[in-house]
């Protein structure tokens, strides 16, 4: 059990050091988001809206949102 705990602490120390190094060198990520963030967001929203508009209008799905007035009780059989 001692070896397991020691290995777990060692792994967490290595992981925290890796995260610290990774966060220190994230300049490329910031540049990417500053350059392409808004066009990607707009493109994704347009894609989502176009797919859902096709699904809603062209696939012929009966949506049946409310069962009120559509559900009829069966007649009682004796």
C-alpha positions as CSV (number, residue, x, y, z in Angstrom):
1,X,0.0,0.0,0.0
2,X,2.9,2.3,0.7
3,X,4.3,1.8,-2.7
4,X,0.9,2.5,-4.3
5,X,0.5,5.8,-2.4
6,X,4.0,6.9,-3.2
7,X,3.5,6.1,-6.9
8,X,0.1,8.0,-6.9
9,X,1.8,11.1,-5.3
10,X,4.6,10.9,-7.8
11,X,2.2,10.8,-10.7
12,X,0.1,13.7,-9.4
13,X,3.3,15.7,-9.0
14,X,4.4,14.9,-12.5
15,X,0.9,15.7,-13.9
16,X,0.8,19.1,-12.1
17,X,4.2,20.0,-13.5
18,X,3.1,19.1,-17.0
19,X,-0.1,21.2,-16.6
20,X,2.0,24.1,-15.4
21,X,4.3,23.9,-18.4
22,X,1.5,23.4,-20.8
23,X,-0.4,26.5,-19.5
24,X,2.8,28.6,-19.6
25,X,3.2,28.0,-23.4
26,X,-0.4,28.4,-24.6
27,X,0.3,31.4,-26.7
28,X,-0.5,29.5,-29.9
29,X,-3.9,28.6,-28.5
30,X,-4.8,32.2,-27.7
31,X,-3.7,33.3,-31.2
32,X,-5.8,30.5,-32.8
33,X,-9.0,31.5,-30.8
34,X,-8.4,35.2,-31.5
35,X,-8.1,34.5,-35.2
36,X,-10.6,31.8,-35.9
37,X,-12.9,31.7,-32.9
38,X,-15.8,33.8,-34.1
39,X,-15.9,32.4,-37.7
40,X,-15.9,28.9,-36.2
41,X,-18.8,29.8,-33.9
42,X,-20.8,31.4,-36.7
43,X,-20.1,28.4,-39.0
44,X,-21.2,25.9,-36.4
45,X,-24.3,27.8,-35.6
46,X,-25.2,28.1,-39.3
47,X,-24.6,24.3,-39.8
48,X,-26.7,23.5,-36.8
49,X,-29.6,25.7,-37.9
50,X,-29.5,24.4,-41.5
51,X,-29.6,20.8,-40.4
52,X,-32.4,21.3,-37.9
53,X,-34.4,23.3,-40.4
54,X,-34.1,20.4,-42.9
55,X,-35.1,17.9,-40.2
56,X,-38.1,19.9,-39.2
57,X,-39.4,20.7,-42.7
58,X,-38.4,17.9,-45.0
59,X,-38.3,14.6,-43.2
60,X,-42.0,14.2,-42.6
61,X,-41.7,13.5,-39.0
62,X,-45.1,13.7,-37.1
63,X,-44.0,15.6,-34.0
64,X,-47.1,14.9,-31.9
65,X,-46.2,17.4,-29.2
66,X,-49.3,17.1,-27.1
67,X,-51.5,14.1,-26.6
68,X,-54.5,16.2,-25.4
69,X,-57.6,15.3,-27.5
70,X,-55.7,12.6,-29.4
71,X,-55.9,9.8,-26.8
72,X,-59.2,8.0,-26.7
73,X,-60.1,5.5,-24.1
74,X,-60.9,1.9,-25.3
75,X,-64.3,0.5,-24.8
76,X,-64.8,-1.7,-21.8
77,X,-65.0,-5.5,-22.6
78,X,-67.0,-7.6,-20.3
